[in-house]
Amino acid sequence: MLDHIGIEVSDLDRSKAFYAAALAPLGYSLAHAFEGGAGFGSGEGIPDFWIAAGAPKTGTHVAFTVQTRDAVHTFHEAGLAAGGTDNGAPGPRPQYTPTYYAAYVHDPDGHNIEAVCHLEE
């Protein structure tokens, strides 16, 4: 079971703005900020997604579970509007599971950020 995940970003302010916009449709918001980093969460308590100023690693993939396919679409639109680049439009991914429905956006550093719904339509 995961408690939290953290990634490094090249421009902390740019990434805070990107994630605040891209994750808002998923119910996430900036929950904690400090010099050199920030944490995002989906409610009360400790944030579970962290970013920190540093040297981004390539190939990072983070997937957020959502409860509706509409949320997948909203995430994708918000991520693109916030400066992300498309890495997979919303749609089914039956190669993973029969009900896998996801969208992918590269953040400003190239991290592959996903919203996935596992529920049937």
Jmol script that loads the backbone (N, CA, C; Angstrom):
load data "model"
ATOM      1  N   MET A   1       0.843  -1.166   0.000  1.00  0.00           N
ATOM      2  CA  MET A   1       0.000   0.000   0.000  1.00  0.00           C
ATOM      3  C   MET A   1       0.896   1.238   0.000  1.00  0.00           C
ATOM      4  N   LEU A   2       0.565   2.201  -0.849  1.00  0.00           N
ATOM      5  CA  LEU A   2       1.330   3.434  -0.920  1.00  0.00           C
ATOM      6  C   LEU A   2       0.839   4.440   0.111  1.00  0.00           C
ATOM      7  N   ASP A   3       1.763   5.149   0.713  1.00  0.00           N
ATOM      8  CA  ASP A   3       1.436   6.237   1.616  1.00  0.00           C
ATOM      9  C   ASP A   3       1.537   7.571   0.882  1.00  0.00           C
ATOM     10  N   HIS A   4       2.588   7.731   0.089  1.00  0.00           N
ATOM     11  CA  HIS A   4       2.771   8.947  -0.686  1.00  0.00           C
ATOM     12  C   HIS A   4       3.811   8.700  -1.766  1.00  0.00           C
ATOM     13  N   ILE A   5       3.880   9.641  -2.708  1.00  0.00           N
ATOM     14  CA  ILE A   5       4.880   9.590  -3.760  1.00  0.00           C
ATOM     15  C   ILE A   5       5.413  10.992  -3.962  1.00  0.00           C
ATOM     16  N   GLY A   6       6.682  11.093  -4.323  1.00  0.00           N
ATOM     17  CA  GLY A   6       7.298  12.386  -4.571  1.00  0.00           C
ATOM     18  C   GLY A   6       8.106  12.358  -5.847  1.00  0.00           C
ATOM     19  N   ILE A   7       8.089  13.479  -6.563  1.00  0.00           N
ATOM     20  CA  ILE A   7       8.891  13.605  -7.776  1.00  0.00           C
ATOM     21  C   ILE A   7       9.645  14.921  -7.723  1.00  0.00           C
ATOM     22  N   GLU A   8      10.755  14.979  -8.444  1.00  0.00           N
ATOM     23  CA  GLU A   8      11.524  16.212  -8.541  1.00  0.00           C
ATOM     24  C   GLU A   8      11.114  16.968  -9.792  1.00  0.00           C
ATOM     25  N   VAL A   9      11.102  18.298  -9.682  1.00  0.00           N
ATOM     26  CA  VAL A   9      10.702  19.176 -10.782  1.00  0.00           C
ATOM     27  C   VAL A   9      11.769  20.256 -10.968  1.00  0.00           C
ATOM     28  N   SER A  10      11.910  20.734 -12.193  1.00  0.00           N
ATOM     29  CA  SER A  10      12.958  21.710 -12.484  1.00  0.00           C
ATOM     30  C   SER A  10      12.577  23.133 -12.093  1.00  0.00           C
ATOM     31  N   ASP A  11      11.294  23.446 -12.071  1.00  0.00           N
ATOM     32  CA  ASP A  11      10.818  24.787 -11.736  1.00  0.00           C
ATOM     33  C   ASP A  11       9.640  24.625 -10.781  1.00  0.00           C
ATOM     34  N   LEU A  12       9.906  24.822  -9.506  1.00  0.00           N
ATOM     35  CA  LEU A  12       8.901  24.542  -8.483  1.00  0.00           C
ATOM     36  C   LEU A  12       7.641  25.386  -8.662  1.00  0.00           C
ATOM     37  N   ASP A  13       7.779  26.669  -8.905  1.00  0.00           N
ATOM     38  CA  ASP A  13       6.597  27.519  -9.053  1.00  0.00           C
ATOM     39  C   ASP A  13       5.757  27.112 -10.255  1.00  0.00           C
ATOM     40  N   ARG A  14       6.410  26.837 -11.382  1.00  0.00           N
ATOM     41  CA  ARG A  14       5.681  26.402 -12.581  1.00  0.00           C
ATOM     42  C   ARG A  14       4.948  25.094 -12.310  1.00  0.00           C
ATOM     43  N   SER A  15       5.618  24.163 -11.641  1.00  0.00           N
ATOM     44  CA  SER A  15       4.998  22.867 -11.365  1.00  0.00           C
ATOM     45  C   SER A  15       3.885  22.967 -10.334  1.00  0.00           C
ATOM     46  N   LYS A  16       4.033  23.843  -9.334  1.00  0.00           N
ATOM     47  CA  LYS A  16       2.932  24.044  -8.382  1.00  0.00           C
ATOM     48  C   LYS A  16       1.691  24.535  -9.114  1.00  0.00           C
ATOM     49  N   ALA A  17       1.870  25.483 -10.028  1.00  0.00           N
ATOM     50  CA  ALA A  17       0.729  26.004 -10.792  1.00  0.00           C
ATOM     51  C   ALA A  17       0.134  24.916 -11.684  1.00  0.00           C
ATOM     52  N   PHE A  18       0.987  24.126 -12.345  1.00  0.00           N
ATOM     53  CA  PHE A  18       0.507  23.045 -13.205  1.00  0.00           C
ATOM     54  C   PHE A  18      -0.304  22.043 -12.407  1.00  0.00           C
ATOM     55  N   TYR A  19       0.236  21.543 -11.306  1.00  0.00           N
ATOM     56  CA  TYR A  19      -0.461  20.520 -10.529  1.00  0.00           C
ATOM     57  C   TYR A  19      -1.706  21.059  -9.838  1.00  0.00           C
ATOM     58  N   ALA A  20      -1.685  22.305  -9.407  1.00  0.00           N
ATOM     59  CA  ALA A  20      -2.891  22.882  -8.807  1.00  0.00           C
ATOM     60  C   ALA A  20      -4.037  22.867  -9.821  1.00  0.00           C
ATOM     61  N   ALA A  21      -3.739  23.191 -11.070  1.00  0.00           N
ATOM     62  CA  ALA A  21      -4.782  23.210 -12.102  1.00  0.00           C
ATOM     63  C   ALA A  21      -5.130  21.807 -12.588  1.00  0.00           C
ATOM     64  N   ALA A  22      -4.123  20.997 -12.875  1.00  0.00           N
ATOM     65  CA  ALA A  22      -4.357  19.671 -13.463  1.00  0.00           C
ATOM     66  C   ALA A  22      -5.025  18.711 -12.485  1.00  0.00           C
ATOM     67  N   LEU A  23      -4.727  18.833 -11.200  1.00  0.00           N
ATOM     68  CA  LEU A  23      -5.286  17.900 -10.219  1.00  0.00           C
ATOM     69  C   LEU A  23      -6.577  18.384  -9.574  1.00  0.00           C
ATOM     70  N   ALA A  24      -6.938  19.640  -9.801  1.00  0.00           N
ATOM     71  CA  ALA A  24      -8.187  20.161  -9.228  1.00  0.00           C
ATOM     72  C   ALA A  24      -9.408  19.328  -9.617  1.00  0.00           C
ATOM     73  N   PRO A  25      -9.531  18.882 -10.885  1.00  0.00           N
ATOM     74  CA  PRO A  25     -10.696  18.054 -11.226  1.00  0.00           C
ATOM     75  C   PRO A  25     -10.736  16.714 -10.494  1.00  0.00           C
ATOM     76  N   LEU A  26      -9.610  16.307  -9.926  1.00  0.00           N
ATOM     77  CA  LEU A  26      -9.548  15.042  -9.200  1.00  0.00           C
ATOM     78  C   LEU A  26      -9.803  15.234  -7.706  1.00  0.00           C
ATOM     79  N   GLY A  27     -10.068  16.482  -7.314  1.00  0.00           N
ATOM     80  CA  GLY A  27     -10.307  16.768  -5.911  1.00  0.00           C
ATOM     81  C   GLY A  27      -9.041  17.052  -5.130  1.00  0.00           C
ATOM     82  N   TYR A  28      -7.923  17.225  -5.814  1.00  0.00           N
ATOM     83  CA  TYR A  28      -6.644  17.523  -5.164  1.00  0.00           C
ATOM     84  C   TYR A  28      -6.414  19.020  -5.135  1.00  0.00           C
ATOM     85  N   SER A  29      -5.735  19.474  -4.097  1.00  0.00           N
ATOM     86  CA  SER A  29      -5.339  20.869  -4.011  1.00  0.00           C
ATOM     87  C   SER A  29      -4.002  20.959  -3.280  1.00  0.00           C
ATOM     88  N   LEU A  30      -3.389  22.125  -3.386  1.00  0.00           N
ATOM     89  CA  LEU A  30      -2.142  22.367  -2.673  1.00  0.00           C
ATOM     90  C   LEU A  30      -2.454  22.354  -1.184  1.00  0.00           C
ATOM     91  N   ALA A  31      -1.849  21.429  -0.465  1.00  0.00           N
ATOM     92  CA  ALA A  31      -2.158  21.264   0.951  1.00  0.00           C
ATOM     93  C   ALA A  31      -1.025  21.721   1.862  1.00  0.00           C
ATOM     94  N   HIS A  32       0.194  21.762   1.321  1.00  0.00           N
ATOM     95  CA  HIS A  32       1.342  22.137   2.141  1.00  0.00           C
ATOM     96  C   HIS A  32       2.440  22.633   1.218  1.00  0.00           C
ATOM     97  N   ALA A  33       3.013  23.773   1.545  1.00  0.00           N
ATOM     98  CA  ALA A  33       4.135  24.301   0.771  1.00  0.00           C
ATOM     99  C   ALA A  33       5.249  24.686   1.725  1.00  0.00           C
ATOM    100  N   PHE A  34       6.456  24.478   1.295  1.00  0.00           N
ATOM    101  CA  PHE A  34       7.622  24.843   2.084  1.00  0.00           C
ATOM    102  C   PHE A  34       8.735  25.189   1.104  1.00  0.00           C
ATOM    103  N   GLU A  35       9.797  25.777   1.604  1.00  0.00           N
ATOM    104  CA  GLU A  35      10.898  26.135   0.723  1.00  0.00           C
ATOM    105  C   GLU A  35      11.460  24.869   0.068  1.00  0.00           C
ATOM    106  N   GLY A  36      11.359  24.820  -1.246  1.00  0.00           N
ATOM    107  CA  GLY A  36      11.892  23.684  -1.981  1.00  0.00           C
ATOM    108  C   GLY A  36      10.889  22.592  -2.291  1.00  0.00           C
ATOM    109  N   GLY A  37       9.635  22.734  -1.855  1.00  0.00           N
ATOM    110  CA  GLY A  37       8.692  21.665  -2.142  1.00  0.00           C
ATOM    111  C   GLY A  37       7.258  22.028  -1.857  1.00  0.00           C
ATOM    112  N   ALA A  38       6.369  21.109  -2.222  1.00  0.00           N
ATOM    113  CA  ALA A  38       4.939  21.291  -2.003  1.00  0.00           C
ATOM    114  C   ALA A  38       4.259  19.932  -1.995  1.00  0.00           C
ATOM    115  N   GLY A  39       3.161  19.853  -1.254  1.00  0.00           N
ATOM    116  CA  GLY A  39       2.386  18.620  -1.182  1.00  0.00           C
ATOM    117  C   GLY A  39       0.943  18.867  -1.571  1.00  0.00           C
ATOM    118  N   PHE A  40       0.382  17.943  -2.326  1.00  0.00           N
ATOM    119  CA  PHE A  40      -1.001  18.017  -2.772  1.00  0.00           C
ATOM    120  C   PHE A  40      -1.772  16.848  -2.176  1.00  0.00           C
ATOM    121  N   GLY A  41      -3.020  17.098  -1.810  1.00  0.00           N
ATOM    122  CA  GLY A  41      -3.846  16.048  -1.236  1.00  0.00           C
ATOM    123  C   GLY A  41      -5.290  16.213  -1.647  1.00  0.00           C
ATOM    124  N   SER A  42      -6.068  15.183  -1.344  1.00  0.00           N
ATOM    125  CA  SER A  42      -7.475  15.173  -1.733  1.00  0.00           C
ATOM    126  C   SER A  42      -8.405  15.329  -0.546  1.00  0.00           C
ATOM    127  N   GLY A  43      -7.918  15.904   0.507  1.00  0.00           N
ATOM    128  CA  GLY A  43      -8.775  16.100   1.675  1.00  0.00           C
ATOM    129  C   GLY A  43      -7.944  16.476   2.876  1.00  0.00           C
ATOM    130  N   GLU A  44      -8.530  16.245   4.038  1.00  0.00           N
ATOM    131  CA  GLU A  44      -7.839  16.539   5.281  1.00  0.00           C
ATOM    132  C   GLU A  44      -6.698  15.553   5.482  1.00  0.00           C
ATOM    133  N   GLY A  45      -5.734  15.955   6.245  1.00  0.00           N
ATOM    134  CA  GLY A  45      -4.636  15.051   6.554  1.00  0.00           C
ATOM    135  C   GLY A  45      -3.389  15.339   5.746  1.00  0.00           C
ATOM    136  N   ILE A  46      -2.491  14.412   5.759  1.00  0.00           N
ATOM    137  CA  ILE A  46      -1.189  14.573   5.126  1.00  0.00           C
ATOM    138  C   ILE A  46      -1.309  14.397   3.617  1.00  0.00           C
ATOM    139  N   PRO A  47      -0.709  15.303   2.839  1.00  0.00           N
ATOM    140  CA  PRO A  47      -0.723  15.151   1.383  1.00  0.00           C
ATOM    141  C   PRO A  47      -0.082  13.830   0.962  1.00  0.00           C
ATOM    142  N   ASP A  48      -0.524  13.306  -0.173  1.00  0.00           N
ATOM    143  CA  ASP A  48       0.056  12.043  -0.642  1.00  0.00           C
ATOM    144  C   ASP A  48       0.812  12.181  -1.959  1.00  0.00           C
ATOM    145  N   PHE A  49       0.827  13.397  -2.544  1.00  0.00           N
ATOM    146  CA  PHE A  49       1.596  13.638  -3.761  1.00  0.00           C
ATOM    147  C   PHE A  49       2.466  14.868  -3.525  1.00  0.00           C
ATOM    148  N   TRP A  50       3.786  14.663  -3.623  1.00  0.00           N
ATOM    149  CA  TRP A  50       4.748  15.709  -3.301  1.00  0.00           C
ATOM    150  C   TRP A  50       5.613  16.037  -4.514  1.00  0.00           C
ATOM    151  N   ILE A  51       5.953  17.328  -4.639  1.00  0.00           N
ATOM    152  CA  ILE A  51       6.933  17.747  -5.636  1.00  0.00           C
ATOM    153  C   ILE A  51       8.036  18.490  -4.907  1.00  0.00           C
ATOM    154  N   ALA A  52       9.260  18.385  -5.428  1.00  0.00           N
ATOM    155  CA  ALA A  52      10.397  19.061  -4.818  1.00  0.00           C
ATOM    156  C   ALA A  52      11.310  19.584  -5.910  1.00  0.00           C
ATOM    157  N   ALA A  53      11.895  20.736  -5.657  1.00  0.00           N
ATOM    158  CA  ALA A  53      12.851  21.304  -6.603  1.00  0.00           C
ATOM    159  C   ALA A  53      14.052  20.373  -6.707  1.00  0.00           C
ATOM    160  N   GLY A  54      14.487  20.115  -7.922  1.00  0.00           N
ATOM    161  CA  GLY A  54      15.626  19.234  -8.118  1.00  0.00           C
ATOM    162  C   GLY A  54      15.835  18.934  -9.577  1.00  0.00           C
ATOM    163  N   ALA A  55      16.459  17.825  -9.816  1.00  0.00           N
ATOM    164  CA  ALA A  55      16.730  17.368 -11.178  1.00  0.00           C
ATOM    165  C   ALA A  55      15.758  16.241 -11.506  1.00  0.00           C
ATOM    166  N   PRO A  56      14.760  16.523 -12.353  1.00  0.00           N
ATOM    167  CA  PRO A  56      13.755  15.502 -12.663  1.00  0.00           C
ATOM    168  C   PRO A  56      14.370  14.239 -13.269  1.00  0.00           C
ATOM    169  N   LYS A  57      13.850  13.107 -12.877  1.00  0.00           N
ATOM    170  CA  LYS A  57      14.235  11.820 -13.457  1.00  0.00           C
ATOM    171  C   LYS A  57      13.309  11.542 -14.631  1.00  0.00           C
ATOM    172  N   THR A  58      13.812  10.934 -15.654  1.00  0.00           N
ATOM    173  CA  THR A  58      12.959  10.611 -16.790  1.00  0.00           C
ATOM    174  C   THR A  58      12.234   9.297 -16.528  1.00  0.00           C
ATOM    175  N   GLY A  59      11.088   9.153 -17.159  1.00  0.00           N
ATOM    176  CA  GLY A  59      10.347   7.904 -17.068  1.00  0.00           C
ATOM    177  C   GLY A  59       9.409   7.789 -15.887  1.00  0.00           C
ATOM    178  N   THR A  60       9.250   8.855 -15.102  1.00  0.00           N
ATOM    179  CA  THR A  60       8.345   8.798 -13.955  1.00  0.00           C
ATOM    180  C   THR A  60       6.900   8.747 -14.428  1.00  0.00           C
ATOM    181  N   HIS A  61       6.127   7.861 -13.823  1.00  0.00           N
ATOM    182  CA  HIS A  61       4.706   7.709 -14.150  1.00  0.00           C
ATOM    183  C   HIS A  61       3.931   7.685 -12.844  1.00  0.00           C
ATOM    184  N   VAL A  62       2.953   8.593 -12.744  1.00  0.00           N
ATOM    185  CA  VAL A  62       2.093   8.655 -11.568  1.00  0.00           C
ATOM    186  C   VAL A  62       0.651   8.561 -12.042  1.00  0.00           C
ATOM    187  N   ALA A  63      -0.125   7.638 -11.473  1.00  0.00           N
ATOM    188  CA  ALA A  63      -1.527   7.464 -11.853  1.00  0.00           C
ATOM    189  C   ALA A  63      -2.423   7.769 -10.658  1.00  0.00           C
ATOM    190  N   PHE A  64      -3.437   8.600 -10.895  1.00  0.00           N
ATOM    191  CA  PHE A  64      -4.424   8.958  -9.889  1.00  0.00           C
ATOM    192  C   PHE A  64      -5.736   8.260 -10.221  1.00  0.00           C
ATOM    193  N   THR A  65      -6.328   7.577  -9.251  1.00  0.00           N
ATOM    194  CA  THR A  65      -7.615   6.915  -9.431  1.00  0.00           C
ATOM    195  C   THR A  65      -8.734   7.937  -9.308  1.00  0.00           C
ATOM    196  N   VAL A  66      -9.680   7.873 -10.235  1.00  0.00           N
ATOM    197  CA  VAL A  66     -10.871   8.725 -10.180  1.00  0.00           C
ATOM    198  C   VAL A  66     -12.103   7.834 -10.224  1.00  0.00           C
ATOM    199  N   GLN A  67     -13.246   8.396  -9.860  1.00  0.00           N
ATOM    200  CA  GLN A  67     -14.462   7.593  -9.739  1.00  0.00           C
ATOM    201  C   GLN A  67     -15.368   7.639 -10.961  1.00  0.00           C
ATOM    202  N   THR A  68     -15.082   8.524 -11.925  1.00  0.00           N
ATOM    203  CA  THR A  68     -15.919   8.591 -13.116  1.00  0.00           C
ATOM    204  C   THR A  68     -15.060   8.783 -14.359  1.00  0.00           C
ATOM    205  N   ARG A  69     -15.604   8.365 -15.477  1.00  0.00           N
ATOM    206  CA  ARG A  69     -14.921   8.598 -16.752  1.00  0.00           C
ATOM    207  C   ARG A  69     -14.928  10.081 -17.101  1.00  0.00           C
ATOM    208  N   ASP A  70     -15.953  10.802 -16.675  1.00  0.00           N
ATOM    209  CA  ASP A  70     -15.974  12.246 -16.893  1.00  0.00           C
ATOM    210  C   ASP A  70     -14.782  12.912 -16.212  1.00  0.00           C
ATOM    211  N   ALA A  71     -14.401  12.437 -15.033  1.00  0.00           N
ATOM    212  CA  ALA A  71     -13.246  13.006 -14.331  1.00  0.00           C
ATOM    213  C   ALA A  71     -11.958  12.780 -15.120  1.00  0.00           C
ATOM    214  N   VAL A  72     -11.866  11.657 -15.828  1.00  0.00           N
ATOM    215  CA  VAL A  72     -10.705  11.401 -16.687  1.00  0.00           C
ATOM    216  C   VAL A  72     -10.625  12.486 -17.758  1.00  0.00           C
ATOM    217  N   HIS A  73     -11.753  12.788 -18.376  1.00  0.00           N
ATOM    218  CA  HIS A  73     -11.793  13.819 -19.421  1.00  0.00           C
ATOM    219  C   HIS A  73     -11.446  15.194 -18.858  1.00  0.00           C
ATOM    220  N   THR A  74     -12.017  15.515 -17.706  1.00  0.00           N
ATOM    221  CA  THR A  74     -11.783  16.824 -17.100  1.00  0.00           C
ATOM    222  C   THR A  74     -10.316  16.990 -16.719  1.00  0.00           C
ATOM    223  N   PHE A  75      -9.708  15.939 -16.169  1.00  0.00           N
ATOM    224  CA  PHE A  75      -8.281  15.967 -15.847  1.00  0.00           C
ATOM    225  C   PHE A  75      -7.464  16.248 -17.101  1.00  0.00           C
ATOM    226  N   HIS A  76      -7.746  15.526 -18.180  1.00  0.00           N
ATOM    227  CA  HIS A  76      -6.984  15.670 -19.418  1.00  0.00           C
ATOM    228  C   HIS A  76      -7.082  17.105 -19.939  1.00  0.00           C
ATOM    229  N   GLU A  77      -8.288  17.652 -19.979  1.00  0.00           N
ATOM    230  CA  GLU A  77      -8.494  19.027 -20.441  1.00  0.00           C
ATOM    231  C   GLU A  77      -7.756  20.021 -19.544  1.00  0.00           C
ATOM    232  N   ALA A  78      -7.853  19.849 -18.227  1.00  0.00           N
ATOM    233  CA  ALA A  78      -7.201  20.765 -17.292  1.00  0.00           C
ATOM    234  C   ALA A  78      -5.683  20.678 -17.396  1.00  0.00           C
ATOM    235  N   GLY A  79      -5.168  19.462 -17.563  1.00  0.00           N
ATOM    236  CA  GLY A  79      -3.725  19.290 -17.697  1.00  0.00           C
ATOM    237  C   GLY A  79      -3.178  19.969 -18.941  1.00  0.00           C
ATOM    238  N   LEU A  80      -3.893  19.856 -20.046  1.00  0.00           N
ATOM    239  CA  LEU A  80      -3.463  20.512 -21.277  1.00  0.00           C
ATOM    240  C   LEU A  80      -3.565  22.027 -21.137  1.00  0.00           C
ATOM    241  N   ALA A  81      -4.649  22.510 -20.548  1.00  0.00           N
ATOM    242  CA  ALA A  81      -4.833  23.950 -20.362  1.00  0.00           C
ATOM    243  C   ALA A  81      -3.770  24.538 -19.429  1.00  0.00           C
ATOM    244  N   ALA A  82      -3.238  23.723 -18.523  1.00  0.00           N
ATOM    245  CA  ALA A  82      -2.231  24.181 -17.569  1.00  0.00           C
ATOM    246  C   ALA A  82      -0.815  24.101 -18.130  1.00  0.00           C
ATOM    247  N   GLY A  83      -0.676  23.705 -19.400  1.00  0.00           N
ATOM    248  CA  GLY A  83       0.645  23.668 -20.017  1.00  0.00           C
ATOM    249  C   GLY A  83       1.223  22.292 -20.215  1.00  0.00           C
ATOM    250  N   GLY A  84       0.463  21.254 -19.872  1.00  0.00           N
ATOM    251  CA  GLY A  84       0.935  19.893 -20.119  1.00  0.00           C
ATOM    252  C   GLY A  84       0.786  19.534 -21.593  1.00  0.00           C
ATOM    253  N   THR A  85       1.377  18.425 -21.974  1.00  0.00           N
ATOM    254  CA  THR A  85       1.247  17.950 -23.350  1.00  0.00           C
ATOM    255  C   THR A  85       0.558  16.589 -23.348  1.00  0.00           C
ATOM    256  N   ASP A  86      -0.207  16.367 -24.382  1.00  0.00           N
ATOM    257  CA  ASP A  86      -0.976  15.128 -24.500  1.00  0.00           C
ATOM    258  C   ASP A  86      -0.048  13.924 -24.612  1.00  0.00           C
ATOM    259  N   ASN A  87      -0.368  12.891 -23.851  1.00  0.00           N
ATOM    260  CA  ASN A  87       0.348  11.624 -23.962  1.00  0.00           C
ATOM    261  C   ASN A  87      -0.636  10.462 -24.036  1.00  0.00           C
ATOM    262  N   GLY A  88      -1.876  10.758 -24.397  1.00  0.00           N
ATOM    263  CA  GLY A  88      -2.901   9.730 -24.524  1.00  0.00           C
ATOM    264  C   GLY A  88      -4.255  10.279 -24.160  1.00  0.00           C
ATOM    265  N   ALA A  89      -5.087  10.477 -25.159  1.00  0.00           N
ATOM    266  CA  ALA A  89      -6.418  11.040 -24.949  1.00  0.00           C
ATOM    267  C   ALA A  89      -7.272  10.106 -24.098  1.00  0.00           C
ATOM    268  N   PRO A  90      -8.310  10.638 -23.469  1.00  0.00           N
ATOM    269  CA  PRO A  90      -9.204   9.788 -22.680  1.00  0.00           C
ATOM    270  C   PRO A  90      -9.803   8.668 -23.522  1.00  0.00           C
ATOM    271  N   GLY A  91      -9.795   7.479 -22.949  1.00  0.00           N
ATOM    272  CA  GLY A  91     -10.384   6.353 -23.648  1.00  0.00           C
ATOM    273  C   GLY A  91     -10.092   5.043 -22.954  1.00  0.00           C
ATOM    274  N   PRO A  92     -10.715   3.973 -23.453  1.00  0.00           N
ATOM    275  CA  PRO A  92     -10.508   2.651 -22.861  1.00  0.00           C
ATOM    276  C   PRO A  92      -9.107   2.140 -23.157  1.00  0.00           C
ATOM    277  N   ARG A  93      -8.588   1.351 -22.236  1.00  0.00           N
ATOM    278  CA  ARG A  93      -7.291   0.694 -22.384  1.00  0.00           C
ATOM    279  C   ARG A  93      -7.478  -0.781 -22.037  1.00  0.00           C
ATOM    280  N   PRO A  94      -8.206  -1.523 -22.904  1.00  0.00           N
ATOM    281  CA  PRO A  94      -8.542  -2.916 -22.584  1.00  0.00           C
ATOM    282  C   PRO A  94      -7.324  -3.827 -22.497  1.00  0.00           C
ATOM    283  N   GLN A  95      -6.185  -3.381 -22.981  1.00  0.00           N
ATOM    284  CA  GLN A  95      -4.977  -4.197 -22.853  1.00  0.00           C
ATOM    285  C   GLN A  95      -4.548  -4.340 -21.392  1.00  0.00           C
ATOM    286  N   TYR A  96      -5.025  -3.432 -20.529  1.00  0.00           N
ATOM    287  CA  TYR A  96      -4.702  -3.520 -19.102  1.00  0.00           C
ATOM    288  C   TYR A  96      -5.762  -4.316 -18.355  1.00  0.00           C
ATOM    289  N   THR A  97      -7.012  -3.859 -18.411  1.00  0.00           N
ATOM    290  CA  THR A  97      -8.152  -4.593 -17.857  1.00  0.00           C
ATOM    291  C   THR A  97      -9.375  -4.197 -18.671  1.00  0.00           C
ATOM    292  N   PRO A  98     -10.425  -4.976 -18.638  1.00  0.00           N
ATOM    293  CA  PRO A  98     -11.604  -4.666 -19.451  1.00  0.00           C
ATOM    294  C   PRO A  98     -12.255  -3.311 -19.142  1.00  0.00           C
ATOM    295  N   THR A  99     -12.119  -2.813 -17.919  1.00  0.00           N
ATOM    296  CA  THR A  99     -12.777  -1.554 -17.555  1.00  0.00           C
ATOM    297  C   THR A  99     -11.801  -0.390 -17.404  1.00  0.00           C
ATOM    298  N   TYR A 100     -10.550  -0.577 -17.765  1.00  0.00           N
ATOM    299  CA  TYR A 100      -9.523   0.468 -17.614  1.00  0.00           C
ATOM    300  C   TYR A 100      -9.825   1.614 -18.571  1.00  0.00           C
ATOM    301  N   TYR A 101     -10.051   2.822 -18.025  1.00  0.00           N
ATOM    302  CA  TYR A 101     -10.364   4.014 -18.819  1.00  0.00           C
ATOM    303  C   TYR A 101      -9.461   5.123 -18.308  1.00  0.00           C
ATOM    304  N   ALA A 102      -8.604   5.670 -19.174  1.00  0.00           N
ATOM    305  CA  ALA A 102      -7.575   6.583 -18.689  1.00  0.00           C
ATOM    306  C   ALA A 102      -7.235   7.664 -19.700  1.00  0.00           C
ATOM    307  N   ALA A 103      -6.499   8.660 -19.202  1.00  0.00           N
ATOM    308  CA  ALA A 103      -5.898   9.702 -20.024  1.00  0.00           C
ATOM    309  C   ALA A 103      -4.536  10.033 -19.430  1.00  0.00           C
ATOM    310  N   TYR A 104      -3.642  10.507 -20.287  1.00  0.00           N
ATOM    311  CA  TYR A 104      -2.256  10.771 -19.886  1.00  0.00           C
ATOM    312  C   TYR A 104      -1.828  12.160 -20.347  1.00  0.00           C
ATOM    313  N   VAL A 105      -1.120  12.869 -19.465  1.00  0.00           N
ATOM    314  CA  VAL A 105      -0.575  14.181 -19.778  1.00  0.00           C
ATOM    315  C   VAL A 105       0.861  14.217 -19.275  1.00  0.00           C
ATOM    316  N   HIS A 106       1.771  14.726 -20.105  1.00  0.00           N
ATOM    317  CA  HIS A 106       3.128  14.989 -19.627  1.00  0.00           C
ATOM    318  C   HIS A 106       3.133  16.341 -18.928  1.00  0.00           C
ATOM    319  N   ASP A 107       3.687  16.390 -17.723  1.00  0.00           N
ATOM    320  CA  ASP A 107       3.806  17.660 -17.010  1.00  0.00           C
ATOM    321  C   ASP A 107       4.940  18.475 -17.636  1.00  0.00           C
ATOM    322  N   PRO A 108       5.230  19.690 -17.141  1.00  0.00           N
ATOM    323  CA  PRO A 108       6.273  20.506 -17.758  1.00  0.00           C
ATOM    324  C   PRO A 108       7.665  19.870 -17.789  1.00  0.00           C
ATOM    325  N   ASP A 109       7.923  18.899 -16.927  1.00  0.00           N
ATOM    326  CA  ASP A 109       9.215  18.208 -16.923  1.00  0.00           C
ATOM    327  C   ASP A 109       9.187  16.877 -17.654  1.00  0.00           C
ATOM    328  N   GLY A 110       8.053  16.515 -18.233  1.00  0.00           N
ATOM    329  CA  GLY A 110       7.954  15.263 -18.973  1.00  0.00           C
ATOM    330  C   GLY A 110       7.487  14.067 -18.164  1.00  0.00           C
ATOM    331  N   HIS A 111       7.140  14.274 -16.891  1.00  0.00           N
ATOM    332  CA  HIS A 111       6.584  13.176 -16.099  1.00  0.00           C
ATOM    333  C   HIS A 111       5.237  12.780 -16.702  1.00  0.00           C
ATOM    334  N   ASN A 112       4.964  11.483 -16.777  1.00  0.00           N
ATOM    335  CA  ASN A 112       3.713  10.973 -17.338  1.00  0.00           C
ATOM    336  C   ASN A 112       2.676  10.883 -16.220  1.00  0.00           C
ATOM    337  N   ILE A 113       1.685  11.777 -16.255  1.00  0.00           N
ATOM    338  CA  ILE A 113       0.667  11.840 -15.215  1.00  0.00           C
ATOM    339  C   ILE A 113      -0.635  11.301 -15.794  1.00  0.00           C
ATOM    340  N   GLU A 114      -1.274  10.405 -15.070  1.00  0.00           N
ATOM    341  CA  GLU A 114      -2.457   9.685 -15.551  1.00  0.00           C
ATOM    342  C   GLU A 114      -3.620   9.834 -14.587  1.00  0.00           C
ATOM    343  N   ALA A 115      -4.812   9.896 -15.147  1.00  0.00           N
ATOM    344  CA  ALA A 115      -6.040   9.730 -14.367  1.00  0.00           C
ATOM    345  C   ALA A 115      -6.709   8.476 -14.910  1.00  0.00           C
ATOM    346  N   VAL A 116      -7.095   7.559 -14.017  1.00  0.00           N
ATOM    347  CA  VAL A 116      -7.673   6.287 -14.436  1.00  0.00           C
ATOM    348  C   VAL A 116      -8.928   5.986 -13.647  1.00  0.00           C
ATOM    349  N   CYS A 117      -9.941   5.520 -14.360  1.00  0.00           N
ATOM    350  CA  CYS A 117     -11.189   5.041 -13.757  1.00  0.00           C
ATOM    351  C   CYS A 117     -11.288   3.559 -14.049  1.00  0.00           C
ATOM    352  N   HIS A 118     -11.498   2.755 -13.013  1.00  0.00           N
ATOM    353  CA  HIS A 118     -11.588   1.307 -13.162  1.00  0.00           C
ATOM    354  C   HIS A 118     -13.042   0.816 -13.184  1.00  0.00           C
ATOM    355  N   LEU A 119     -13.984   1.731 -13.081  1.00  0.00           N
ATOM    356  CA  LEU A 119     -15.385   1.365 -13.016  1.00  0.00           C
ATOM    357  C   LEU A 119     -15.999   1.282 -14.419  1.00  0.00           C
ATOM    358  N   GLU A 120     -16.994   0.439 -14.562  1.00  0.00           N
ATOM    359  CA  GLU A 120     -17.697   0.361 -15.836  1.00  0.00           C
ATOM    360  C   GLU A 120     -18.496   1.644 -16.052  1.00  0.00           C
ATOM    361  N   GLU A 121     -18.875   1.884 -17.306  1.00  0.00           N
ATOM    362  CA  GLU A 121     -19.661   3.085 -17.612  1.00  0.00           C
ATOM    363  C   GLU A 121     -20.904   3.173 -16.772  1.00  0.00           C
TER     364      GLU A 121
END
end "model"
wireframe off; spacefill off
backbone 0.3
color backbone group
